């Protein structure tokens, strides 16, 4: 029973940031340092947590876009590329959260879990 409760707690803890990605993006893009830091940390952790889903969903999306026998393989390669990109953006968001004028990099793909963009903007 304790293991089940722990697993449910972990699922809720990992899913909540991904489902609230729009709110974290608003915080991370804020000009107020007090809002920006937790927003960037939560957005970065969310990006890092959902990055393996890009690898899993890559072949599915590629096959849906281009049916054929070779596209699941190219989708896997594209999924690895997207997953590493999302992981890198997450690491940069967490590490760059302490710099006052840096708001991270914009996501070019939506979150594979929710289908919503986690946002971000470059510093002016």
Helices and strands as residue ranges (DSSP letters): H 2-19, H 21-28, H 33-65, H 71-96
